[in-house]
């Protein structure tokens, strides 16, 4: 099985930081962020096609994977060798993320 390298854009790193901070301050189980993101990234590295296409994005090929316990989506693109996480976004925000 081809395991792709996973990297985050600067925007996605900032989203991840804010998500971790929120969970640290507002949850009795802040470890859920680490556990669920780690599991999702491992899945995407092995099977990046599991996410749903997100045609509303300004970037061609964006897909998203829903993380149920975090009520958030990971938005990403992928190639044969790499998965690029472009955003982490709460599903109930009412609009999609800014990818730039």
mmCIF file as gemmi writes it, N, C-alpha and C atoms, coordinates in Angstrom:
data_model
loop_
_atom_site.group_PDB
_atom_site.id
_atom_site.type_symbol
_atom_site.label_atom_id
_atom_site.label_alt_id
_atom_site.label_comp_id
_atom_site.label_asym_id
_atom_site.label_entity_id
_atom_site.label_seq_id
_atom_site.pdbx_PDB_ins_code
_atom_site.Cartn_x
_atom_site.Cartn_y
_atom_site.Cartn_z
_atom_site.occupancy
_atom_site.B_iso_or_equiv
_atom_site.pdbx_formal_charge
_atom_site.auth_seq_id
_atom_site.auth_asym_id
_atom_site.pdbx_PDB_model_num
ATOM 1 N N . UNK Axp A 1 ? 0.846 -1.18 0 1 0 ? 1 A 1
ATOM 2 C CA . UNK Axp A 1 ? 0 0 0 1 0 ? 1 A 1
ATOM 3 C C . UNK Axp A 1 ? 0.891 1.243 0 1 0 ? 1 A 1
ATOM 4 N N . UNK Axp A 2 ? 0.555 2.21 -0.816 1 0 ? 2 A 1
ATOM 5 C CA . UNK Axp A 2 ? 1.307 3.456 -0.917 1 0 ? 2 A 1
ATOM 6 C C . UNK Axp A 2 ? 0.87 4.401 0.193 1 0 ? 2 A 1
ATOM 7 N N . UNK Axp A 3 ? 1.742 4.657 1.165 1 0 ? 3 A 1
ATOM 8 C CA . UNK Axp A 3 ? 1.446 5.618 2.231 1 0 ? 3 A 1
ATOM 9 C C . UNK Axp A 3 ? 2.027 6.964 1.831 1 0 ? 3 A 1
ATOM 10 N N . UNK Axp A 4 ? 1.17 7.933 1.713 1 0 ? 4 A 1
ATOM 11 C CA . UNK Axp A 4 ? 1.597 9.268 1.308 1 0 ? 4 A 1
ATOM 12 C C . UNK Axp A 4 ? 2.092 10.075 2.511 1 0 ? 4 A 1
ATOM 13 N N . UNK Axp A 5 ? 2.971 10.999 2.222 1 0 ? 5 A 1
ATOM 14 C CA . UNK Axp A 5 ? 3.411 11.957 3.222 1 0 ? 5 A 1
ATOM 15 C C . UNK Axp A 5 ? 2.246 12.92 3.458 1 0 ? 5 A 1
ATOM 16 N N . UNK Axp A 6 ? 2.056 13.363 4.694 1 0 ? 6 A 1
ATOM 17 C CA . UNK Axp A 6 ? 1 14.318 5.019 1 0 ? 6 A 1
ATOM 18 C C . UNK Axp A 6 ? 1.653 15.608 5.491 1 0 ? 6 A 1
ATOM 19 N N . UNK Axp A 7 ? 1.222 16.719 4.903 1 0 ? 7 A 1
ATOM 20 C CA . UNK Axp A 7 ? 1.707 18.016 5.376 1 0 ? 7 A 1
ATOM 21 C C . UNK Axp A 7 ? 0.527 18.984 5.467 1 0 ? 7 A 1
ATOM 22 N N . UNK Axp A 8 ? 0.694 20.015 6.29 1 0 ? 8 A 1
ATOM 23 C CA . UNK Axp A 8 ? -0.325 21.029 6.514 1 0 ? 8 A 1
ATOM 24 C C . UNK Axp A 8 ? 0.125 22.333 5.874 1 0 ? 8 A 1
ATOM 25 N N . UNK Axp A 9 ? -0.813 23.062 5.273 1 0 ? 9 A 1
ATOM 26 C CA . UNK Axp A 9 ? -0.53 24.426 4.853 1 0 ? 9 A 1
ATOM 27 C C . UNK Axp A 9 ? -0.457 25.288 6.116 1 0 ? 9 A 1
ATOM 28 N N . UNK Axp A 10 ? 0.058 26.501 5.98 1 0 ? 10 A 1
ATOM 29 C CA . UNK Axp A 10 ? 0.116 27.414 7.127 1 0 ? 10 A 1
ATOM 30 C C . UNK Axp A 10 ? -1.29 27.678 7.671 1 0 ? 10 A 1
ATOM 31 N N . UNK Axp A 11 ? -2.25 27.844 6.784 1 0 ? 11 A 1
ATOM 32 C CA . UNK Axp A 11 ? -3.636 28.092 7.195 1 0 ? 11 A 1
ATOM 33 C C . UNK Axp A 11 ? -4.167 26.897 7.995 1 0 ? 11 A 1
ATOM 34 N N . UNK Axp A 12 ? -3.926 25.689 7.521 1 0 ? 12 A 1
ATOM 35 C CA . UNK Axp A 12 ? -4.402 24.497 8.222 1 0 ? 12 A 1
ATOM 36 C C . UNK Axp A 12 ? -3.703 24.321 9.572 1 0 ? 12 A 1
ATOM 37 N N . UNK Axp A 13 ? -2.424 24.677 9.651 1 0 ? 13 A 1
ATOM 38 C CA . UNK Axp A 13 ? -1.715 24.623 10.946 1 0 ? 13 A 1
ATOM 39 C C . UNK Axp A 13 ? -2.369 25.577 11.95 1 0 ? 13 A 1
ATOM 40 N N . UNK Axp A 14 ? -2.738 26.759 11.481 1 0 ? 14 A 1
ATOM 41 C CA . UNK Axp A 14 ? -3.403 27.723 12.355 1 0 ? 14 A 1
ATOM 42 C C . UNK Axp A 14 ? -4.774 27.195 12.788 1 0 ? 14 A 1
ATOM 43 N N . UNK Axp A 15 ? -5.524 26.602 11.867 1 0 ? 15 A 1
ATOM 44 C CA . UNK Axp A 15 ? -6.818 26.003 12.222 1 0 ? 15 A 1
ATOM 45 C C . UNK Axp A 15 ? -6.629 24.916 13.282 1 0 ? 15 A 1
ATOM 46 N N . UNK Axp A 16 ? -5.609 24.068 13.109 1 0 ? 16 A 1
ATOM 47 C CA . UNK Axp A 16 ? -5.344 22.989 14.069 1 0 ? 16 A 1
ATOM 48 C C . UNK Axp A 16 ? -4.988 23.56 15.438 1 0 ? 16 A 1
ATOM 49 N N . UNK Axp A 17 ? -4.194 24.625 15.455 1 0 ? 17 A 1
ATOM 50 C CA . UNK Axp A 17 ? -3.813 25.253 16.721 1 0 ? 17 A 1
ATOM 51 C C . UNK Axp A 17 ? -5.058 25.779 17.441 1 0 ? 17 A 1
ATOM 52 N N . UNK Axp A 18 ? -5.924 26.465 16.705 1 0 ? 18 A 1
ATOM 53 C CA . UNK Axp A 18 ? -7.145 27.012 17.3 1 0 ? 18 A 1
ATOM 54 C C . UNK Axp A 18 ? -8.088 25.907 17.782 1 0 ? 18 A 1
ATOM 55 N N . UNK Axp A 19 ? -8.177 24.829 17.013 1 0 ? 19 A 1
ATOM 56 C CA . UNK Axp A 19 ? -9.015 23.695 17.41 1 0 ? 19 A 1
ATOM 57 C C . UNK Axp A 19 ? -8.499 23.067 18.709 1 0 ? 19 A 1
ATOM 58 N N . UNK Axp A 20 ? -7.181 22.83 18.774 1 0 ? 20 A 1
ATOM 59 C CA . UNK Axp A 20 ? -6.594 22.264 20.007 1 0 ? 20 A 1
ATOM 60 C C . UNK Axp A 20 ? -6.822 23.192 21.194 1 0 ? 20 A 1
ATOM 61 N N . UNK Axp A 21 ? -6.632 24.496 20.974 1 0 ? 21 A 1
ATOM 62 C CA . UNK Axp A 21 ? -6.816 25.47 22.044 1 0 ? 21 A 1
ATOM 63 C C . UNK Axp A 21 ? -8.256 25.445 22.551 1 0 ? 21 A 1
ATOM 64 N N . UNK Axp A 22 ? -9.218 25.429 21.636 1 0 ? 22 A 1
ATOM 65 C CA . UNK Axp A 22 ? -10.616 25.406 22.042 1 0 ? 22 A 1
ATOM 66 C C . UNK Axp A 22 ? -10.91 24.164 22.88 1 0 ? 22 A 1
ATOM 67 N N . UNK Axp A 23 ? -10.456 23.008 22.417 1 0 ? 23 A 1
ATOM 68 C CA . UNK Axp A 23 ? -10.706 21.763 23.137 1 0 ? 23 A 1
ATOM 69 C C . UNK Axp A 23 ? -10.009 21.76 24.491 1 0 ? 23 A 1
ATOM 70 N N . UNK Axp A 24 ? -8.834 22.335 24.571 1 0 ? 24 A 1
ATOM 71 C CA . UNK Axp A 24 ? -8.103 22.406 25.84 1 0 ? 24 A 1
ATOM 72 C C . UNK Axp A 24 ? -8.885 23.241 26.852 1 0 ? 24 A 1
ATOM 73 N N . UNK Axp A 25 ? -9.487 24.32 26.394 1 0 ? 25 A 1
ATOM 74 C CA . UNK Axp A 25 ? -10.193 25.248 27.282 1 0 ? 25 A 1
ATOM 75 C C . UNK Axp A 25 ? -11.637 24.855 27.566 1 0 ? 25 A 1
ATOM 76 N N . UNK Axp A 26 ? -12.261 24.055 26.699 1 0 ? 26 A 1
ATOM 77 C CA . UNK Axp A 26 ? -13.699 23.827 26.797 1 0 ? 26 A 1
ATOM 78 C C . UNK Axp A 26 ? -14.142 22.378 26.927 1 0 ? 26 A 1
ATOM 79 N N . UNK Axp A 27 ? -13.208 21.456 26.952 1 0 ? 27 A 1
ATOM 80 C CA . UNK Axp A 27 ? -13.596 20.048 26.983 1 0 ? 27 A 1
ATOM 81 C C . UNK Axp A 27 ? -12.954 19.331 28.163 1 0 ? 27 A 1
ATOM 82 N N . UNK Axp A 28 ? -13.674 18.367 28.684 1 0 ? 28 A 1
ATOM 83 C CA . UNK Axp A 28 ? -13.106 17.519 29.732 1 0 ? 28 A 1
ATOM 84 C C . UNK Axp A 28 ? -12.226 16.422 29.125 1 0 ? 28 A 1
ATOM 85 N N . UNK Axp A 29 ? -12.259 16.311 27.795 1 0 ? 29 A 1
ATOM 86 C CA . UNK Axp A 29 ? -11.457 15.284 27.111 1 0 ? 29 A 1
ATOM 87 C C . UNK Axp A 29 ? -10.68 15.906 25.949 1 0 ? 29 A 1
ATOM 88 N N . UNK Axp A 30 ? -9.739 16.815 26.216 1 0 ? 30 A 1
ATOM 89 C CA . UNK Axp A 30 ? -9.009 17.484 25.139 1 0 ? 30 A 1
ATOM 90 C C . UNK Axp A 30 ? -8.151 16.536 24.303 1 0 ? 30 A 1
ATOM 91 N N . UNK Axp A 31 ? -7.863 15.35 24.803 1 0 ? 31 A 1
ATOM 92 C CA . UNK Axp A 31 ? -7.068 14.38 24.046 1 0 ? 31 A 1
ATOM 93 C C . UNK Axp A 31 ? -7.785 13.883 22.792 1 0 ? 31 A 1
ATOM 94 N N . UNK Axp A 32 ? -9.094 14.101 22.724 1 0 ? 32 A 1
ATOM 95 C CA . UNK Axp A 32 ? -9.871 13.683 21.553 1 0 ? 32 A 1
ATOM 96 C C . UNK Axp A 32 ? -9.319 14.325 20.283 1 0 ? 32 A 1
ATOM 97 N N . UNK Axp A 33 ? -8.889 15.582 20.362 1 0 ? 33 A 1
ATOM 98 C CA . UNK Axp A 33 ? -8.351 16.264 19.18 1 0 ? 33 A 1
ATOM 99 C C . UNK Axp A 33 ? -7.144 15.504 18.648 1 0 ? 33 A 1
ATOM 100 N N . UNK Axp A 34 ? -6.199 15.219 19.516 1 0 ? 34 A 1
ATOM 101 C CA . UNK Axp A 34 ? -4.994 14.496 19.088 1 0 ? 34 A 1
ATOM 102 C C . UNK Axp A 34 ? -5.357 13.119 18.547 1 0 ? 34 A 1
ATOM 103 N N . UNK Axp A 35 ? -6.164 12.383 19.294 1 0 ? 35 A 1
ATOM 104 C CA . UNK Axp A 35 ? -6.506 11.017 18.9 1 0 ? 35 A 1
ATOM 105 C C . UNK Axp A 35 ? -7.23 10.976 17.553 1 0 ? 35 A 1
ATOM 106 N N . UNK Axp A 36 ? -8.239 11.819 17.39 1 0 ? 36 A 1
ATOM 107 C CA . UNK Axp A 36 ? -9.038 11.785 16.166 1 0 ? 36 A 1
ATOM 108 C C . UNK Axp A 36 ? -8.267 12.318 14.96 1 0 ? 36 A 1
ATOM 109 N N . UNK Axp A 37 ? -7.47 13.369 15.159 1 0 ? 37 A 1
ATOM 110 C CA . UNK Axp A 37 ? -6.666 13.874 14.038 1 0 ? 37 A 1
ATOM 111 C C . UNK Axp A 37 ? -5.61 12.865 13.62 1 0 ? 37 A 1
ATOM 112 N N . UNK Axp A 38 ? -4.954 12.254 14.589 1 0 ? 38 A 1
ATOM 113 C CA . UNK Axp A 38 ? -3.934 11.251 14.27 1 0 ? 38 A 1
ATOM 114 C C . UNK Axp A 38 ? -4.532 10.102 13.472 1 0 ? 38 A 1
ATOM 115 N N . UNK Axp A 39 ? -5.667 9.6 13.919 1 0 ? 39 A 1
ATOM 116 C CA . UNK Axp A 39 ? -6.337 8.5 13.224 1 0 ? 39 A 1
ATOM 117 C C . UNK Axp A 39 ? -6.75 8.909 11.807 1 0 ? 39 A 1
ATOM 118 N N . UNK Axp A 40 ? -7.324 10.095 11.682 1 0 ? 40 A 1
ATOM 119 C CA . UNK Axp A 40 ? -7.767 10.565 10.362 1 0 ? 40 A 1
ATOM 120 C C . UNK Axp A 40 ? -6.589 10.751 9.414 1 0 ? 40 A 1
ATOM 121 N N . UNK Axp A 41 ? -5.496 11.311 9.896 1 0 ? 41 A 1
ATOM 122 C CA . UNK Axp A 41 ? -4.332 11.536 9.034 1 0 ? 41 A 1
ATOM 123 C C . UNK Axp A 41 ? -3.696 10.221 8.601 1 0 ? 41 A 1
ATOM 124 N N . UNK Axp A 42 ? -3.693 9.243 9.474 1 0 ? 42 A 1
ATOM 125 C CA . UNK Axp A 42 ? -3.19 7.92 9.096 1 0 ? 42 A 1
ATOM 126 C C . UNK Axp A 42 ? -4.063 7.304 8.007 1 0 ? 42 A 1
ATOM 127 N N . UNK Axp A 43 ? -5.373 7.451 8.144 1 0 ? 43 A 1
ATOM 128 C CA . UNK Axp A 43 ? -6.283 6.931 7.113 1 0 ? 43 A 1
ATOM 129 C C . UNK Axp A 43 ? -6.07 7.648 5.789 1 0 ? 43 A 1
ATOM 130 N N . UNK Axp A 44 ? -5.955 8.982 5.833 1 0 ? 44 A 1
ATOM 131 C CA . UNK Axp A 44 ? -5.763 9.745 4.598 1 0 ? 44 A 1
ATOM 132 C C . UNK Axp A 44 ? -4.433 9.419 3.929 1 0 ? 44 A 1
ATOM 133 N N . UNK Axp A 45 ? -3.395 9.165 4.712 1 0 ? 45 A 1
ATOM 134 C CA . UNK Axp A 45 ? -2.098 8.806 4.142 1 0 ? 45 A 1
ATOM 135 C C . UNK Axp A 45 ? -2.19 7.5 3.364 1 0 ? 45 A 1
ATOM 136 N N . UNK Axp A 46 ? -3.021 6.591 3.832 1 0 ? 46 A 1
ATOM 137 C CA . UNK Axp A 46 ? -3.157 5.284 3.185 1 0 ? 46 A 1
ATOM 138 C C . UNK Axp A 46 ? -4.258 5.269 2.123 1 0 ? 46 A 1
ATOM 139 N N . UNK Axp A 47 ? -5.376 5.947 2.396 1 0 ? 47 A 1
ATOM 140 C CA . UNK Axp A 47 ? -6.548 5.89 1.521 1 0 ? 47 A 1
ATOM 141 C C . UNK Axp A 47 ? -7.138 7.287 1.318 1 0 ? 47 A 1
ATOM 142 N N . UNK Axp A 48 ? -6.46 8.163 0.609 1 0 ? 48 A 1
ATOM 143 C CA . UNK Axp A 48 ? -6.935 9.542 0.505 1 0 ? 48 A 1
ATOM 144 C C . UNK Axp A 48 ? -8.256 9.711 -0.235 1 0 ? 48 A 1
ATOM 145 N N . UNK Axp A 49 ? -8.673 8.722 -0.979 1 0 ? 49 A 1
ATOM 146 C CA . UNK Axp A 49 ? -9.938 8.821 -1.695 1 0 ? 49 A 1
ATOM 147 C C . UNK Axp A 49 ? -11.164 8.656 -0.826 1 0 ? 49 A 1
ATOM 148 N N . UNK Axp A 50 ? -10.977 8.398 0.485 1 0 ? 50 A 1
ATOM 149 C CA . UNK Axp A 50 ? -12.131 8.154 1.353 1 0 ? 50 A 1
ATOM 150 C C . UNK Axp A 50 ? -12.957 9.406 1.617 1 0 ? 50 A 1
ATOM 151 N N . UNK Axp A 51 ? -12.367 10.578 1.469 1 0 ? 51 A 1
ATOM 152 C CA . UNK Axp A 51 ? -13.113 11.809 1.687 1 0 ? 51 A 1
ATOM 153 C C . UNK Axp A 51 ? -14.051 12.103 0.532 1 0 ? 51 A 1
ATOM 154 N N . UNK Axp A 52 ? -15.005 12.982 0.784 1 0 ? 52 A 1
ATOM 155 C CA . UNK Axp A 52 ? -15.973 13.384 -0.241 1 0 ? 52 A 1
ATOM 156 C C . UNK Axp A 52 ? -15.442 14.574 -1.032 1 0 ? 52 A 1
ATOM 157 N N . UNK Axp A 53 ? -15.696 14.608 -2.33 1 0 ? 53 A 1
ATOM 158 C CA . UNK Axp A 53 ? -15.311 15.792 -3.109 1 0 ? 53 A 1
ATOM 159 C C . UNK Axp A 53 ? -16.012 17.035 -2.559 1 0 ? 53 A 1
ATOM 160 N N . UNK Axp A 54 ? -15.322 18.165 -2.62 1 0 ? 54 A 1
ATOM 161 C CA . UNK Axp A 54 ? -15.887 19.443 -2.168 1 0 ? 54 A 1
ATOM 162 C C . UNK Axp A 54 ? -15.766 20.443 -3.311 1 0 ? 54 A 1
ATOM 163 N N . UNK Axp A 55 ? -16.696 20.379 -4.268 1 0 ? 55 A 1
ATOM 164 C CA . UNK Axp A 55 ? -16.585 21.194 -5.48 1 0 ? 55 A 1
ATOM 165 C C . UNK Axp A 55 ? -16.757 22.694 -5.245 1 0 ? 55 A 1
ATOM 166 N N . UNK Axp A 56 ? -17.245 23.12 -4.082 1 0 ? 56 A 1
ATOM 167 C CA . UNK Axp A 56 ? -17.422 24.544 -3.8 1 0 ? 56 A 1
ATOM 168 C C . UNK Axp A 56 ? -16.092 25.259 -3.53 1 0 ? 56 A 1
ATOM 169 N N . UNK Axp A 57 ? -15.018 24.509 -3.372 1 0 ? 57 A 1
ATOM 170 C CA . UNK Axp A 57 ? -13.711 25.099 -3.061 1 0 ? 57 A 1
ATOM 171 C C . UNK Axp A 57 ? -13.111 25.783 -4.281 1 0 ? 57 A 1
ATOM 172 N N . UNK Axp A 58 ? -12.33 26.83 -4.055 1 0 ? 58 A 1
ATOM 173 C CA . UNK Axp A 58 ? -11.669 27.523 -5.161 1 0 ? 58 A 1
ATOM 174 C C . UNK Axp A 58 ? -10.45 26.77 -5.698 1 0 ? 58 A 1
ATOM 175 N N . UNK Axp A 59 ? -10.095 25.679 -5.048 1 0 ? 59 A 1
ATOM 176 C CA . UNK Axp A 59 ? -8.948 24.86 -5.447 1 0 ? 59 A 1
ATOM 177 C C . UNK Axp A 59 ? -9.473 23.545 -6.015 1 0 ? 59 A 1
ATOM 178 N N . UNK Axp A 60 ? -9.03 23.185 -7.183 1 0 ? 60 A 1
ATOM 179 C CA . UNK Axp A 60 ? -9.463 21.943 -7.819 1 0 ? 60 A 1
ATOM 180 C C . UNK Axp A 60 ? -9.005 20.736 -7.004 1 0 ? 60 A 1
ATOM 181 N N . UNK Axp A 61 ? -9.89 19.767 -6.862 1 0 ? 61 A 1
ATOM 182 C CA . UNK Axp A 61 ? -9.533 18.506 -6.223 1 0 ? 61 A 1
ATOM 183 C C . UNK Axp A 61 ? -9.674 18.463 -4.72 1 0 ? 61 A 1
ATOM 184 N N . UNK Axp A 62 ? -10.232 19.503 -4.117 1 0 ? 62 A 1
ATOM 185 C CA . UNK Axp A 62 ? -10.413 19.495 -2.654 1 0 ? 62 A 1
ATOM 186 C C . UNK Axp A 62 ? -11.417 18.414 -2.279 1 0 ? 62 A 1
ATOM 187 N N . UNK Axp A 63 ? -11.064 17.687 -1.234 1 0 ? 63 A 1
ATOM 188 C CA . UNK Axp A 63 ? -11.956 16.684 -0.646 1 0 ? 63 A 1
ATOM 189 C C . UNK Axp A 63 ? -12.065 17.014 0.83 1 0 ? 63 A 1
ATOM 190 N N . UNK Axp A 64 ? -13.061 16.426 1.479 1 0 ? 64 A 1
ATOM 191 C CA . UNK Axp A 64 ? -13.167 16.629 2.917 1 0 ? 64 A 1
ATOM 192 C C . UNK Axp A 64 ? -13.569 15.329 3.598 1 0 ? 64 A 1
ATOM 193 N N . UNK Axp A 65 ? -13.081 15.199 4.816 1 0 ? 65 A 1
ATOM 194 C CA . UNK Axp A 65 ? -13.365 14.035 5.645 1 0 ? 65 A 1
ATOM 195 C C . UNK Axp A 65 ? -13.969 14.548 6.945 1 0 ? 65 A 1
ATOM 196 N N . UNK Axp A 66 ? -15.124 14.021 7.298 1 0 ? 66 A 1
ATOM 197 C CA . UNK Axp A 66 ? -15.828 14.454 8.511 1 0 ? 66 A 1
ATOM 198 C C . UNK Axp A 66 ? -15.293 13.708 9.719 1 0 ? 66 A 1
ATOM 199 N N . UNK Axp A 67 ? -14.991 14.46 10.778 1 0 ? 67 A 1
ATOM 200 C CA . UNK Axp A 67 ? -14.55 13.896 12.052 1 0 ? 67 A 1
ATOM 201 C C . UNK Axp A 67 ? -15.684 14.077 13.051 1 0 ? 67 A 1
ATOM 202 N N . UNK Axp A 68 ? -16.391 13.002 13.298 1 0 ? 68 A 1
ATOM 203 C CA . UNK Axp A 68 ? -17.648 13.071 14.039 1 0 ? 68 A 1
ATOM 204 C C . UNK Axp A 68 ? -17.494 13.658 15.439 1 0 ? 68 A 1
ATOM 205 N N . UNK Axp A 69 ? -16.554 13.164 16.223 1 0 ? 69 A 1
ATOM 206 C CA . UNK Axp A 69 ? -16.445 13.654 17.604 1 0 ? 69 A 1
ATOM 207 C C . UNK Axp A 69 ? -16.013 15.12 17.668 1 0 ? 69 A 1
ATOM 208 N N . UNK Axp A 70 ? -15.269 15.572 16.663 1 0 ? 70 A 1
ATOM 209 C CA . UNK Axp A 70 ? -14.835 16.963 16.619 1 0 ? 70 A 1
ATOM 210 C C . UNK Axp A 70 ? -15.839 17.859 15.902 1 0 ? 70 A 1
ATOM 211 N N . UNK Axp A 71 ? -16.846 17.255 15.291 1 0 ? 71 A 1
ATOM 212 C CA . UNK Axp A 71 ? -17.841 17.963 14.492 1 0 ? 71 A 1
ATOM 213 C C . UNK Axp A 71 ? -17.16 18.892 13.492 1 0 ? 71 A 1
ATOM 214 N N . UNK Axp A 72 ? -16.104 18.396 12.866 1 0 ? 72 A 1
ATOM 215 C CA . UNK Axp A 72 ? -15.29 19.2 11.947 1 0 ? 72 A 1
ATOM 216 C C . UNK Axp A 72 ? -14.917 18.395 10.717 1 0 ? 72 A 1
ATOM 217 N N . UNK Axp A 73 ? -14.532 19.121 9.677 1 0 ? 73 A 1
ATOM 218 C CA . UNK Axp A 73 ? -14.026 18.501 8.459 1 0 ? 73 A 1
ATOM 219 C C . UNK Axp A 73 ? -12.54 18.795 8.299 1 0 ? 73 A 1
ATOM 220 N N . UNK Axp A 74 ? -11.817 17.829 7.765 1 0 ? 74 A 1
ATOM 221 C CA . UNK Axp A 74 ? -10.467 18.063 7.264 1 0 ? 74 A 1
ATOM 222 C C . UNK Axp A 74 ? -10.625 18.242 5.763 1 0 ? 74 A 1
ATOM 223 N N . UNK Axp A 75 ? -10.166 19.374 5.251 1 0 ? 75 A 1
ATOM 224 C CA . UNK Axp A 75 ? -10.185 19.65 3.811 1 0 ? 75 A 1
ATOM 225 C C . UNK Axp A 75 ? -8.782 19.413 3.29 1 0 ? 75 A 1
ATOM 226 N N . UNK Axp A 76 ? -8.655 18.681 2.183 1 0 ? 76 A 1
ATOM 227 C CA . UNK Axp A 76 ? -7.332 18.29 1.701 1 0 ? 76 A 1
ATOM 228 C C . UNK Axp A 76 ? -7.336 18.025 0.209 1 0 ? 76 A 1
ATOM 229 N N . UNK Axp A 77 ? -6.142 17.993 -0.343 1 0 ? 77 A 1
ATOM 230 C CA . UNK Axp A 77 ? -5.909 17.511 -1.701 1 0 ? 77 A 1
ATOM 231 C C . UNK Axp A 77 ? -4.856 16.421 -1.595 1 0 ? 77 A 1
ATOM 232 N N . UNK Axp A 78 ? -4.712 15.648 -2.669 1 0 ? 78 A 1
ATOM 233 C CA . UNK Axp A 78 ? -3.672 14.619 -2.63 1 0 ? 78 A 1
ATOM 234 C C . UNK Axp A 78 ? -3.14 14.311 -4.019 1 0 ? 78 A 1
ATOM 235 N N . UNK Axp A 79 ? -1.922 13.785 -4.001 1 0 ? 79 A 1
ATOM 236 C CA . UNK Axp A 79 ? -1.277 13.271 -5.198 1 0 ? 79 A 1
ATOM 237 C C . UNK Axp A 79 ? -0.836 11.849 -4.892 1 0 ? 79 A 1
ATOM 238 N N . UNK Axp A 80 ? -0.116 11.273 -5.802 1 0 ? 80 A 1
ATOM 239 C CA . UNK Axp A 80 ? 0.395 9.915 -5.601 1 0 ? 80 A 1
ATOM 240 C C . UNK Axp A 80 ? 1.329 9.829 -4.392 1 0 ? 80 A 1
ATOM 241 N N . UNK Axp A 81 ? 1.99 10.94 -4.054 1 0 ? 81 A 1
ATOM 242 C CA . UNK Axp A 81 ? 3.015 10.911 -3.018 1 0 ? 81 A 1
ATOM 243 C C . UNK Axp A 81 ? 2.678 11.714 -1.763 1 0 ? 81 A 1
ATOM 244 N N . UNK Axp A 82 ? 1.625 12.529 -1.809 1 0 ? 82 A 1
ATOM 245 C CA . UNK Axp A 82 ? 1.424 13.47 -0.712 1 0 ? 82 A 1
ATOM 246 C C . UNK Axp A 82 ? -0.051 13.815 -0.503 1 0 ? 82 A 1
ATOM 247 N N . UNK Axp A 83 ? -0.412 14.028 0.771 1 0 ? 83 A 1
ATOM 248 C CA . UNK Axp A 83 ? -1.704 14.586 1.153 1 0 ? 83 A 1
ATOM 249 C C . UNK Axp A 83 ? -1.417 15.955 1.746 1 0 ? 83 A 1
ATOM 250 N N . UNK Axp A 84 ? -2.106 16.977 1.243 1 0 ? 84 A 1
ATOM 251 C CA . UNK Axp A 84 ? -1.928 18.339 1.75 1 0 ? 84 A 1
ATOM 252 C C . UNK Axp A 84 ? -3.215 18.743 2.478 1 0 ? 84 A 1
ATOM 253 N N . UNK Axp A 85 ? -3.112 18.893 3.788 1 0 ? 85 A 1
ATOM 254 C CA . UNK Axp A 85 ? -4.252 19.353 4.576 1 0 ? 85 A 1
ATOM 255 C C . UNK Axp A 85 ? -4.326 20.862 4.401 1 0 ? 85 A 1
ATOM 256 N N . UNK Axp A 86 ? -5.474 21.324 3.925 1 0 ? 86 A 1
ATOM 257 C CA . UNK Axp A 86 ? -5.631 22.74 3.584 1 0 ? 86 A 1
ATOM 258 C C . UNK Axp A 86 ? -6.5 23.508 4.572 1 0 ? 86 A 1
ATOM 259 N N . UNK Axp A 87 ? -7.312 22.791 5.358 1 0 ? 87 A 1
ATOM 260 C CA . UNK Axp A 87 ? -8.147 23.466 6.358 1 0 ? 87 A 1
ATOM 261 C C . UNK Axp A 87 ? -8.728 22.434 7.32 1 0 ? 87 A 1
ATOM 262 N N . UNK Axp A 88 ? -8.994 22.873 8.526 1 0 ? 88 A 1
ATOM 263 C CA . UNK Axp A 88 ? -9.795 22.147 9.511 1 0 ? 88 A 1
ATOM 264 C C . UNK Axp A 88 ? -10.919 23.113 9.867 1 0 ? 88 A 1
ATOM 265 N N . UNK Axp A 89 ? -12.159 22.677 9.713 1 0 ? 89 A 1
ATOM 266 C CA . UNK Axp A 89 ? -13.257 23.626 9.819 1 0 ? 89 A 1
ATOM 267 C C . UNK Axp A 89 ? -14.446 22.989 10.506 1 0 ? 89 A 1
ATOM 268 N N . UNK Axp A 90 ? -15.02 23.666 11.474 1 0 ? 90 A 1
ATOM 269 C CA . UNK Axp A 90 ? -16.187 23.158 12.184 1 0 ? 90 A 1
ATOM 270 C C . UNK Axp A 90 ? -17.355 23.04 11.209 1 0 ? 90 A 1
ATOM 271 N N . UNK Axp A 91 ? -18.031 21.94 11.234 1 0 ? 91 A 1
ATOM 272 C CA . UNK Axp A 91 ? -19.082 21.649 10.256 1 0 ? 91 A 1
ATOM 273 C C . UNK Axp A 91 ? -20.314 22.539 10.399 1 0 ? 91 A 1
ATOM 274 N N . UNK Axp A 92 ? -20.502 23.153 11.552 1 0 ? 92 A 1
ATOM 275 C CA . UNK Axp A 92 ? -21.715 23.951 11.771 1 0 ? 92 A 1
ATOM 276 C C . UNK Axp A 92 ? -21.492 25.448 11.59 1 0 ? 92 A 1
ATOM 277 N N . UNK Axp A 93 ? -20.422 25.836 10.965 1 0 ? 93 A 1
ATOM 278 C CA . UNK Axp A 93 ? -20.134 27.266 10.799 1 0 ? 93 A 1
ATOM 279 C C . UNK Axp A 93 ? -21.036 27.944 9.765 1 0 ? 93 A 1
ATOM 280 N N . UNK Axp A 94 ? -21.655 27.183 8.9 1 0 ? 94 A 1
ATOM 281 C CA . UNK Axp A 94 ? -22.561 27.768 7.935 1 0 ? 94 A 1
ATOM 282 C C . UNK Axp A 94 ? -21.918 28.154 6.62 1 0 ? 94 A 1
ATOM 283 N N . UNK Axp A 95 ? -20.591 28.156 6.585 1 0 ? 95 A 1
ATOM 284 C CA . UNK Axp A 95 ? -19.882 28.418 5.326 1 0 ? 95 A 1
ATOM 285 C C . UNK Axp A 95 ? -18.573 27.648 5.363 1 0 ? 95 A 1
ATOM 286 N N . UNK Axp A 96 ? -18.016 27.458 4.192 1 0 ? 96 A 1
ATOM 287 C CA . UNK Axp A 96 ? -16.761 26.726 4.103 1 0 ? 96 A 1
ATOM 288 C C . UNK Axp A 96 ? -15.568 27.585 4.508 1 0 ? 96 A 1
ATOM 289 N N . UNK Axp A 97 ? -14.416 26.959 4.631 1 0 ? 97 A 1
ATOM 290 C CA . UNK Axp A 97 ? -13.215 27.675 5.061 1 0 ? 97 A 1
ATOM 291 C C . UNK Axp A 97 ? -12.61 28.541 3.969 1 0 ? 97 A 1
ATOM 292 N N . UNK Axp A 98 ? -11.757 29.443 4.396 1 0 ? 98 A 1
ATOM 293 C CA . UNK Axp A 98 ? -10.927 30.234 3.503 1 0 ? 98 A 1
ATOM 294 C C . UNK Axp A 98 ? -9.636 29.421 3.322 1 0 ? 98 A 1
ATOM 295 N N . UNK Axp A 99 ? -9.332 29.025 2.131 1 0 ? 99 A 1
ATOM 296 C CA . UNK Axp A 99 ? -8.185 28.151 1.885 1 0 ? 99 A 1
ATOM 297 C C . UNK Axp A 99 ? -6.874 28.907 1.69 1 0 ? 99 A 1
ATOM 298 N N . UNK Axp A 100 ? -6.929 30.214 1.588 1 0 ? 100 A 1
ATOM 299 C CA . UNK Axp A 100 ? -5.718 30.986 1.299 1 0 ? 100 A 1
ATOM 300 C C . UNK Axp A 100 ? -5.235 31.705 2.541 1 0 ? 100 A 1
